[in-house]
Amino acid sequence: MPSTKTLPLVKDSERLESRLKEIPAVPGVYLMRDESDRILYIGKSKKLRNRVRSYFRESQNLSPRIAMMVQQVREIEFIATDTEAEALALEANLVKQHQPYFNVLLKDDKKYPYLCITWSEEYPRIFITRKRRAGSAKDRYYGPYVDTGALRSTLHLIKRIFPLRQRPQPLFKDRPCLNYDIGRCVGVCQGLTSPEEYHKIIQKVAMIFQGRTQELLDILEPQMEEAAEDLNFETAARIRDQIKGLQSLSAGQKVSLPDDTVSRDAIALAADTQHACVQLFQIRAGQLVGRLGFMAEIPSQPPLAKGDQELSQLSLSSSPGQEAERGGVEAGAILQRVLEEHYQNVESVEIPSEISVQYELPEAEILADWLSNRKGRKVTILTPQRQTKAELIEMVERNAEYELARMQRLSDRNSQAMEDLAEILDLPEVPRRIEGYDISHIQGSDAVASRVVFIDGLPANQHYRHYKIKNPEIKSGHSDDFASLAEVIGRRFRMKDAEERGNKDDQFSDLEKPQELSNLSPVSHTISDKPDLIMIDGGKGQLSAVVAVLREMNLLEELRVVSLAKQREEIFLPGESLPLPTNSEQPGVQLLRRVRDEAHRFAVSFHRDRRSERMKRSRLDEIPGLGHHRQKQLLAHFRSIDYLRLATPEQLAEVSGIGPRLAQQIYDYFHP
């Protein structure tokens, strides 16, 4: 670990030269560290020594951001690899793991949806989602798609063209629903088709989202002709309808290009000082088959340590031509990161033969070699300057500018709301992180709480949490929202250490630690992810209960808390008997309402899930000898209590772990 007194490498030429000589001229990854051993930047290269040395040449035209990073470098580490492709994959993994400040980082933007195919299931499902879950490696995500309406229309049409599973759960126990009778489903719920046959249908659907519609048409047309020759006219008509539906999908999507036999992607961006909106157009056989959108964070200049302030005086001035060139380098780095992330998550058949980019990529050769190896054919990366391909890039850039303008309008609206809220509550700064809490129950039964988090005025779903109320006095027939809120707030801020170790803050309440929590002394402490504002759904009573527990933990001075009453949208502050004089249509009040409504929705949904699960099990709990494990097996087999109640003793005995004697007991319970 470097000493805190170590000079930056740019100021210690002898140590710099010695370190550069130690770095081999082979493919690999390099890591730049500062005086506190923090990783500033992670990069890759075909020749490590040449690439690292280029950062420290006076003649090198570095961007202001990278020049500032170089001034802080105290140590350089490297990892040698056998090939450039290995270096690219290793760099991507390290960047995801360490999130270095000066690297271009893609933003997980929830407003762009994906289409998911769950290949890990026996009968795969197809659905639209805004969360890319790290579940089974077999599941495939296509996107993110910019045009949500077009994606939904496409999926709706696909479900009319192909007989797909239409419902998440069967409607009837012993027969398929109407979708089977009209040819919209193949009877998945009753096992009327084999998993192998159903996988073949899903493979055809996947080809559409892989941009291989023409290839699918070339497969279906001979099948239609063969069925007609065999006088199997019903099958031939069904395939004919599928072909017509697929042709209507791509109608009006023609893009005028000189060579419409080449599959190509075109990528461009538009950026402001903080974000870059990237658009990627997928063009196959001259047709626009997909329009994907990505968001990238542009790191700003961080505050320098005192010892580095002199370095910041180094001249970064340049001519307008140099500034434009540096801007192109920055944009090229963003496009490179997007392409690397995108193509790591697609199948080899989805990689195009040609990629048109708005700016030259800093490591285009490495990326092209890696893509060529994956595809098994040469992949070309080019920066078109004239004629039709340049016009295509201009069209992609224009769409990126529209998306950036839309995002800026949304950001301005949220900024205005946060500034207005700060003015209403007399906050020293705008509340960038707002936490909202609510309680949900029915007369005390199945009592739960929710925590939602808004960051910069937008929901941050990854920070949402559920709580089960553990207070033994809160039960069916006796509720106490004040005590429930006090318990949840106490658990939220006393559990910070457990959360930092990876626990999920009582989600599903598998974390049974009431005794440990009660032993923690209410001393003042530093809070990780400290909210700028806590919003409680309720009036003066709920607020007073929360204030009391925060005062007990010596956190009342550190945390700002308010409540929002439902009836008149009144905002209450601690110690004040009257609400603040506000207008319900003020941007700040509307922001609080959005937080309150989201906390309410999240709490109610969890309460319904718990209540539904309890009602499922309540009747089965009364049957002697039927434990929790066998209850799960019965419900998994029969899907619901209603189907289970209609089953005969013989059908009940077919379930694993349910013998004839227990099956008769279950039957007698439902048929006294």
Solvent accessible surface area in square Angstrom, and as a share of the most:
residue,aa,sasa,rsa
1,M,188,0.84
2,P,23,0.15
3,S,63,0.41
4,T,105,0.61
5,K,184,0.78
6,T,31,0.18
7,L,95,0.47
8,P,6,0.04
9,L,1,0.00
10,V,58,0.33
11,K,102,0.43
12,D,37,0.19
13,S,84,0.55
14,E,144,0.65
15,R,70,0.25
16,L,21,0.10
17,E,66,0.30
18,S,56,0.36
19,R,48,0.17
20,L,4,0.02
21,K,135,0.57
22,E,100,0.45
23,I,0,0.00
24,P,39,0.25
25,A,50,0.39
26,V,55,0.32
27,P,26,0.16
28,G,0,0.00
29,V,0,0.00
30,Y,2,0.01
31,L,10,0.05
32,M,0,0.00
33,R,39,0.14
34,D,9,0.05
35,E,46,0.21
36,S,70,0.45
37,D,42,0.22
38,R,124,0.45
39,I,18,0.09
40,L,1,0.00
41,Y,35,0.13
42,I,0,0.00
43,G,3,0.03
44,K,10,0.04
45,S,8,0.05
46,K,66,0.28
47,K,111,0.47
48,L,0,0.00
49,R,82,0.30
50,N,76,0.39
51,R,68,0.25
52,V,0,0.00
53,R,64,0.23
54,S,13,0.08
55,Y,9,0.03
56,F,33,0.14
57,R,110,0.40
58,E,181,0.81
59,S,104,0.67
60,Q,72,0.32
61,N,43,0.22
62,L,32,0.16
63,S,3,0.02
64,P,58,0.36
65,R,31,0.11
66,I,21,0.11
67,A,13,0.10
68,M,6,0.03
69,M,0,0.00
70,V,7,0.04
71,Q,8,0.04
72,Q,11,0.05
73,V,0,0.00
74,R,14,0.05
75,E,42,0.19
76,I,0,0.00
77,E,64,0.29
78,F,65,0.27
79,I,73,0.37
80,A,55,0.42
81,T,23,0.13
82,D,124,0.64
83,T,60,0.35
84,E,42,0.19
85,A,26,0.20
86,E,81,0.37
87,A,0,0.00
88,L,0,0.00
89,A,40,0.31
90,L,47,0.23
91,E,7,0.03
92,A,1,0.01
93,N,90,0.46
94,L,22,0.11
95,V,5,0.03
96,K,102,0.43
97,Q,129,0.57
98,H,77,0.34
99,Q,101,0.45
100,P,3,0.02
101,Y,83,0.32
102,F,2,0.01
103,N,4,0.02
104,V,11,0.06
105,L,38,0.19
106,L,53,0.27
107,K,77,0.33
108,D,104,0.54
109,D,33,0.17
110,K,55,0.23
111,K,55,0.23
112,Y,6,0.02
113,P,0,0.00
114,Y,30,0.12
115,L,0,0.00
116,C,2,0.01
117,I,0,0.00
118,T,6,0.04
119,W,38,0.13
120,S,54,0.35
121,E,57,0.26
122,E,114,0.51
123,Y,32,0.12
124,P,1,0.00
125,R,87,0.32
126,I,19,0.10
127,F,55,0.23
128,I,35,0.18
129,T,16,0.09
130,R,93,0.34
131,K,84,0.36
132,R,95,0.35
133,R,136,0.50
134,A,113,0.88
135,G,62,0.59
136,S,50,0.33
137,A,108,0.84
138,K,141,0.60
139,D,30,0.15
140,R,29,0.11
141,Y,24,0.09
142,Y,7,0.02
143,G,11,0.10
144,P,9,0.06
145,Y,23,0.09
146,V,19,0.11
147,D,64,0.33
148,T,32,0.19
149,G,44,0.43
150,A,50,0.38
151,L,8,0.04
152,R,130,0.47
153,S,71,0.46
154,T,30,0.18
155,L,14,0.07
156,H,117,0.52
157,L,52,0.26
158,I,0,0.00
159,K,55,0.23
160,R,131,0.48
161,I,20,0.10
162,F,4,0.02
163,P,19,0.12
164,L,3,0.02
165,R,63,0.23
166,Q,54,0.24
167,R,106,0.39
168,P,100,0.63
169,Q,103,0.46
170,P,25,0.16
171,L,84,0.42
172,F,63,0.26
173,K,63,0.27
174,D,116,0.60
175,R,126,0.46
176,P,29,0.18
177,C,15,0.09
178,L,125,0.62
179,N,37,0.19
180,Y,87,0.33
181,D,104,0.54
182,I,101,0.51
183,G,49,0.47
184,R,72,0.26
185,C,17,0.10
186,V,31,0.18
187,G,0,0.00
188,V,15,0.09
189,C,48,0.29
190,Q,53,0.23
191,G,48,0.46
192,L,94,0.47
193,T,21,0.12
194,S,47,0.30
195,P,34,0.22
196,E,116,0.52
197,E,88,0.39
198,Y,2,0.01
199,H,55,0.25
200,K,118,0.50
201,I,28,0.14
202,I,0,0.00
203,Q,96,0.43
204,K,51,0.22
205,V,0,0.00
206,A,2,0.01
207,M,16,0.07
208,I,15,0.08
209,F,20,0.08
210,Q,13,0.06
211,G,8,0.08
212,R,56,0.21
213,T,13,0.08
214,Q,95,0.42
215,E,78,0.35
216,L,0,0.00
217,L,12,0.06
218,D,78,0.40
219,I,75,0.38
220,L,0,0.00
221,E,65,0.29
222,P,74,0.46
223,Q,70,0.31
224,M,49,0.22
225,E,103,0.46
226,E,106,0.48
227,A,11,0.08
228,A,39,0.30
229,E,140,0.63
230,D,99,0.51
231,L,131,0.65
232,N,72,0.37
233,F,126,0.52
234,E,143,0.64
235,T,32,0.19
236,A,10,0.08
237,A,34,0.26
238,R,119,0.43
239,I,15,0.08
240,R,107,0.39
241,D,75,0.39
242,Q,12,0.05
243,I,13,0.07
244,K,122,0.52
245,G,11,0.11
246,L,0,0.00
247,Q,89,0.39
248,S,64,0.42
249,L,32,0.16
250,S,17,0.11
251,A,72,0.56
252,G,86,0.83
253,Q,72,0.32
254,K,133,0.56
255,V,24,0.14
256,S,99,0.64
257,L,22,0.11
258,P,100,0.63
259,D,58,0.30
260,D,60,0.31
261,T,116,0.68
262,V,39,0.22
263,S,28,0.18
264,R,2,0.01
265,D,1,0.00
266,A,0,0.00
267,I,0,0.00
268,A,0,0.00
269,L,13,0.06
270,A,11,0.08
271,A,50,0.39
272,D,47,0.24
273,T,118,0.69
274,Q,114,0.51
275,H,35,0.16
276,A,0,0.00
277,C,1,0.00
278,V,1,0.01
279,Q,1,0.00
280,L,0,0.00
281,F,4,0.02
282,Q,23,0.10
283,I,0,0.00
284,R,24,0.09
285,A,39,0.31
286,G,1,0.01
287,Q,44,0.20
288,L,42,0.21
289,V,45,0.26
290,G,8,0.08
291,R,64,0.23
292,L,2,0.01
293,G,0,0.00
294,F,22,0.09
295,M,3,0.01
296,A,0,0.00
297,E,64,0.29
298,I,43,0.22
299,P,22,0.14
300,S,71,0.46
301,Q,118,0.52
302,P,17,0.11
303,P,133,0.84
304,L,29,0.14
305,A,47,0.36
306,K,173,0.73
307,G,59,0.57
308,D,6,0.03
309,Q,97,0.43
310,E,124,0.55
311,L,6,0.03
312,S,35,0.23
313,Q,147,0.65
314,L,95,0.47
315,S,93,0.60
316,L,53,0.26
317,S,96,0.62
318,S,35,0.22
319,S,57,0.37
320,P,116,0.73
321,G,53,0.51
322,Q,79,0.35
323,E,76,0.34
324,A,73,0.57
325,E,103,0.46
326,R,27,0.10
327,G,39,0.38
328,G,16,0.15
329,V,74,0.43
330,E,37,0.16
331,A,9,0.07
332,G,0,0.00
333,A,28,0.22
334,I,7,0.04
335,L,0,0.00
336,Q,8,0.03
337,R,16,0.06
338,V,0,0.00
339,L,0,0.00
340,E,1,0.00
341,E,28,0.13
342,H,14,0.06
343,Y,1,0.00
344,Q,53,0.24
345,N,57,0.29
346,V,16,0.09
347,E,63,0.28
348,S,43,0.28
349,V,75,0.43
350,E,13,0.06
351,I,1,0.01
352,P,1,0.00
353,S,24,0.16
354,E,19,0.09
355,I,0,0.00
356,S,0,0.00
357,V,2,0.01
358,Q,26,0.11
359,Y,77,0.29
360,E,134,0.60
361,L,14,0.07
362,P,64,0.40
363,E,28,0.13
364,A,31,0.24
365,E,102,0.46
366,I,1,0.00
367,L,0,0.00
368,A,18,0.14
369,D,61,0.32
370,W,24,0.08
371,L,0,0.00
372,S,25,0.16
373,N,113,0.58
374,R,77,0.28
375,K,44,0.19
376,G,65,0.62
377,R,162,0.59
378,K,159,0.67
379,V,2,0.01
380,T,53,0.31
381,I,30,0.15
382,L,49,0.24
383,T,34,0.20
384,P,24,0.15
385,Q,136,0.61
386,R,176,0.64
387,Q,141,0.63
388,T,43,0.25
389,K,50,0.21
390,A,15,0.11
391,E,110,0.49
392,L,8,0.04
393,I,13,0.07
394,E,98,0.44
395,M,57,0.25
396,V,0,0.00
397,E,51,0.23
398,R,111,0.41
399,N,35,0.18
400,A,0,0.00
401,E,83,0.37
402,Y,143,0.54
403,E,14,0.06
404,L,15,0.08
405,A,38,0.30
406,R,110,0.40
407,M,19,0.09
408,Q,63,0.28
409,R,150,0.55
410,L,56,0.28
411,S,55,0.35
412,D,93,0.48
413,R,136,0.50
414,N,5,0.03
415,S,41,0.27
416,Q,107,0.48
417,A,3,0.03
418,M,6,0.03
419,E,103,0.46
420,D,27,0.14
421,L,0,0.00
422,A,11,0.08
423,E,141,0.63
424,I,30,0.15
425,L,2,0.01
426,D,119,0.62
427,L,23,0.12
428,P,131,0.82
429,E,136,0.61
430,V,39,0.22
431,P,0,0.00
432,R,129,0.47
433,R,25,0.09
434,I,1,0.00
435,E,0,0.00
436,G,0,0.00
437,Y,0,0.00
438,D,9,0.05
439,I,20,0.10
440,S,12,0.08
441,H,48,0.22
442,I,86,0.43
443,Q,137,0.61
444,G,1,0.01
445,S,18,0.12
446,D,19,0.10
447,A,8,0.06
448,V,0,0.00
449,A,1,0.00
450,S,0,0.00
451,R,2,0.01
452,V,0,0.00
453,V,0,0.00
454,F,6,0.02
455,I,64,0.32
456,D,58,0.30
457,G,3,0.03
458,L,73,0.36
459,P,62,0.39
460,A,8,0.07
461,N,48,0.25
462,Q,109,0.49
463,H,45,0.20
464,Y,14,0.05
465,R,27,0.10
466,H,20,0.09
467,Y,0,0.00
468,K,57,0.24
469,I,22,0.11
470,K,54,0.23
471,N,40,0.21
472,P,117,0.74
473,E,119,0.53
474,I,19,0.10
475,K,126,0.53
476,S,88,0.57
477,G,65,0.63
478,H,90,0.40
479,S,51,0.33
480,D,52,0.27
481,D,50,0.26
482,F,99,0.41
483,A,32,0.25
484,S,2,0.01
485,L,2,0.01
486,A,25,0.19
487,E,38,0.17
488,V,0,0.00
489,I,0,0.00
490,G,3,0.03
491,R,14,0.05
492,R,3,0.01
493,F,0,0.00
494,R,55,0.20
495,M,4,0.02
496,K,27,0.12
497,D,71,0.37
498,A,8,0.06
499,E,37,0.17
500,E,108,0.48
501,R,167,0.61
502,G,54,0.52
503,N,43,0.22
504,K,118,0.50
505,D,0,0.00
506,D,3,0.01
507,Q,57,0.25
508,F,107,0.45
509,S,6,0.04
510,D,119,0.62
511,L,38,0.19
512,E,125,0.56
513,K,48,0.20
514,P,69,0.43
515,Q,144,0.64
516,E,102,0.46
517,L,20,0.10
518,S,85,0.55
519,N,122,0.63
520,L,86,0.43
521,S,72,0.47
522,P,55,0.35
523,V,84,0.48
524,S,72,0.46
525,H,48,0.21
526,T,115,0.67
527,I,10,0.05
528,S,35,0.23
529,D,85,0.44
530,K,88,0.37
531,P,2,0.02
532,D,59,0.31
533,L,0,0.00
534,I,0,0.00
535,M,0,0.00
536,I,0,0.00
537,D,9,0.05
538,G,11,0.10
539,G,17,0.17
540,K,98,0.42
541,G,29,0.28
542,Q,37,0.17
543,L,6,0.03
544,S,68,0.44
545,A,20,0.15
546,V,0,0.00
547,V,12,0.07
548,A,55,0.43
549,V,15,0.09
550,L,0,0.00
551,R,141,0.52
552,E,97,0.43
553,M,1,0.00
554,N,86,0.44
555,L,0,0.00
556,L,42,0.21
557,E,171,0.77
558,E,61,0.27
559,L,6,0.03
560,R,75,0.27
561,V,1,0.00
562,V,0,0.00
563,S,0,0.00
564,L,0,0.00
565,A,18,0.14
566,K,105,0.45
567,Q,167,0.74
568,R,174,0.63
569,E,35,0.16
570,E,44,0.20
571,I,0,0.00
572,F,15,0.06
573,L,28,0.14
574,P,44,0.28
575,G,89,0.85
576,E,97,0.43
577,S,77,0.50
578,L,138,0.69
579,P,43,0.27
580,L,40,0.20
581,P,132,0.83
582,T,44,0.25
583,N,87,0.45
584,S,43,0.28
585,E,109,0.49
586,Q,47,0.21
587,P,43,0.27
588,G,0,0.00
589,V,0,0.00
590,Q,62,0.28
591,L,0,0.00
592,L,0,0.00
593,R,68,0.25
594,R,81,0.30
595,V,0,0.00
596,R,15,0.05
597,D,77,0.40
598,E,31,0.14
599,A,0,0.00
600,H,77,0.34
601,R,121,0.44
602,F,31,0.13
603,A,0,0.00
604,V,28,0.16
605,S,41,0.26
606,F,12,0.05
607,H,7,0.03
608,R,142,0.52
609,D,93,0.48
610,R,70,0.26
611,R,66,0.24
612,S,54,0.35
613,E,75,0.34
614,R,111,0.41
615,M,115,0.51
616,K,83,0.35
617,R,38,0.14
618,S,46,0.30
619,R,102,0.37
620,L,0,0.00
621,D,93,0.48
622,E,113,0.51
623,I,4,0.02
624,P,103,0.65
625,G,59,0.56
626,L,11,0.06
627,G,39,0.37
628,H,117,0.52
629,H,124,0.56
630,R,92,0.34
631,Q,4,0.02
632,K,105,0.44
633,Q,46,0.21
634,L,0,0.00
635,L,20,0.10
636,A,74,0.57
637,H,92,0.41
638,F,5,0.02
639,R,123,0.45
640,S,35,0.23
641,I,22,0.11
642,D,81,0.42
643,Y,35,0.13
644,L,1,0.01
645,R,87,0.32
646,L,118,0.59
647,A,1,0.01
648,T,58,0.34
649,P,29,0.18
650,E,123,0.55
651,Q,69,0.31
652,L,1,0.01
653,A,35,0.27
654,E,126,0.56
655,V,8,0.05
656,S,79,0.51
657,G,46,0.45
658,I,5,0.03
659,G,33,0.32
660,P,111,0.70
661,R,198,0.72
662,L,18,0.09
663,A,0,0.00
664,Q,77,0.34
665,Q,74,0.33
666,I,0,0.00
667,Y,65,0.25
668,D,69,0.36
669,Y,67,0.25
670,F,19,0.08
671,H,77,0.34
672,P,161,1.01
